[in-house]
Amino acid sequence: MNRHHPWLSWPQISSEPMQVACHFCDTLQTAPRLRDGDGAYCCSCGERLFRNRPRSLAHATGYSLAALFFMGISHAFPFLIMTSGNVTTRLTLVQSASELAQQNNPLLAAAVVFFTIIAPLILVGGLLYVAAPLRYGISLPGAIVAARWFQKMEPWSMLEVFLLGLVVSLLKLGKLADLEFGTGLWSLIGLVLCSAAAIGGIDRLELWDRLEISRLPPAEIPEPAPPPRA
């Protein structure tokens, strides 16, 4: 493995190397702790095992907060306005699920609610609940449960799939009615981008280390390791 430095920019539970399994070839290997910005690579196949992302909690907090802001706007304003003759229809995420339920598609309506409303809310809300206090060494009640849940919801948040399906449907709807993109659509795009940035920028090793450290008594919190000499 290359680019390994046995120190961290925050207190760590142990300075000893840790055992890491490669997600690509399943090789179990020893990986020392990393300096900010460095990565650990598999000694067998060369795939990256993990990367110590600098200021990951700050990035996750900021992007999660922005994602929640965009989520509120996307629910408050329609993402699509359709006009056909004298009839004008304004669609939000909740209204689209309601229309599907009224058209005898309850399973599809429930899927829309779960994949585009519930899962993204648990994802960004849980990440914000965990990451924001951890920046100051505080672990809120249920933080470990929230961390587990937002990681479970990560593959189930499918707003980008919803947007892709919307683009495809617009090709047909454009022939039947006049379409106008509402504020909710641009908010959905911002929500997808901010959610991806928040999840992509979080350092999971730092997150779980800080969660474990925050549960220790003050007298048992280890001191940060000093930076290596040049």
ChimeraX attribute file (.defattr): number of C-alpha atoms within 10 A of each C-alpha:
attribute: neighborCount
match mode: 1-to-1
recipient: residues
	/A:1	16
	/A:2	12
	/A:3	12
	/A:4	15
	/A:5	17
	/A:6	16
	/A:7	20
	/A:8	18
	/A:9	16
	/A:10	15
	/A:11	17
	/A:12	20
	/A:13	16
	/A:14	10
	/A:15	15
	/A:16	13
	/A:17	12
	/A:18	11
	/A:19	10
	/A:20	17
	/A:21	14
	/A:22	19
	/A:23	13
	/A:24	13
	/A:25	12
	/A:26	12
	/A:27	13
	/A:28	14
	/A:29	15
	/A:30	14
	/A:31	23
	/A:32	18
	/A:33	22
	/A:34	20
	/A:35	20
	/A:36	16
	/A:37	11
	/A:38	16
	/A:39	19
	/A:40	22
	/A:41	18
	/A:42	24
	/A:43	17
	/A:44	14
	/A:45	12
	/A:46	14
	/A:47	14
	/A:48	15
	/A:49	17
	/A:50	19
	/A:51	18
	/A:52	22
	/A:53	21
	/A:54	17
	/A:55	16
	/A:56	22
	/A:57	25
	/A:58	17
	/A:59	20
	/A:60	27
	/A:61	24
	/A:62	17
	/A:63	24
	/A:64	28
	/A:65	21
	/A:66	19
	/A:67	29
	/A:68	19
	/A:69	14
	/A:70	21
	/A:71	22
	/A:72	15
	/A:73	19
	/A:74	23
	/A:75	20
	/A:76	14
	/A:77	17
	/A:78	23
	/A:79	21
	/A:80	19
	/A:81	16
	/A:82	18
	/A:83	14
	/A:84	11
	/A:85	8
	/A:86	5
	/A:87	8
	/A:88	13
	/A:89	11
	/A:90	16
	/A:91	20
	/A:92	19
	/A:93	22
	/A:94	16
	/A:95	14
	/A:96	16
	/A:97	22
	/A:98	18
	/A:99	14
	/A:100	16
	/A:101	15
	/A:102	11
	/A:103	10
	/A:104	10
	/A:105	13
	/A:106	15
	/A:107	12
	/A:108	13
	/A:109	20
	/A:110	15
	/A:111	13
	/A:112	21
	/A:113	17
	/A:114	16
	/A:115	19
	/A:116	23
	/A:117	18
	/A:118	15
	/A:119	22
	/A:120	26
	/A:121	19
	/A:122	21
	/A:123	25
	/A:124	30
	/A:125	19
	/A:126	22
	/A:127	28
	/A:128	25
	/A:129	21
	/A:130	27
	/A:131	29
	/A:132	21
	/A:133	15
	/A:134	21
	/A:135	16
	/A:136	10
	/A:137	14
	/A:138	17
	/A:139	21
	/A:140	17
	/A:141	10
	/A:142	10
	/A:143	19
	/A:144	15
	/A:145	11
	/A:146	20
	/A:147	22
	/A:148	12
	/A:149	16
	/A:150	24
	/A:151	16
	/A:152	14
	/A:153	19
	/A:154	17
	/A:155	12
	/A:156	16
	/A:157	24
	/A:158	19
	/A:159	20
	/A:160	16
	/A:161	12
	/A:162	16
	/A:163	16
	/A:164	11
	/A:165	11
	/A:166	14
	/A:167	12
	/A:168	11
	/A:169	11
	/A:170	14
	/A:171	10
	/A:172	10
	/A:173	14
	/A:174	12
	/A:175	9
	/A:176	12
	/A:177	16
	/A:178	13
	/A:179	17
	/A:180	14
	/A:181	13
	/A:182	17
	/A:183	16
	/A:184	23
	/A:185	21
	/A:186	15
	/A:187	22
	/A:188	25
	/A:189	18
	/A:190	18
	/A:191	27
	/A:192	20
	/A:193	15
	/A:194	22
	/A:195	26
	/A:196	18
	/A:197	17
	/A:198	25
	/A:199	21
	/A:200	13
	/A:201	19
	/A:202	23
	/A:203	18
	/A:204	18
	/A:205	14
	/A:206	21
	/A:207	18
	/A:208	13
	/A:209	15
	/A:210	22
	/A:211	21
	/A:212	15
	/A:213	22
	/A:214	17
	/A:215	14
	/A:216	12
	/A:217	8
	/A:218	9
	/A:219	6
	/A:220	10
	/A:221	15
	/A:222	15
	/A:223	10
	/A:224	14
	/A:225	14
	/A:226	11
	/A:227	12
	/A:228	9
	/A:229	4
	/A:230	3
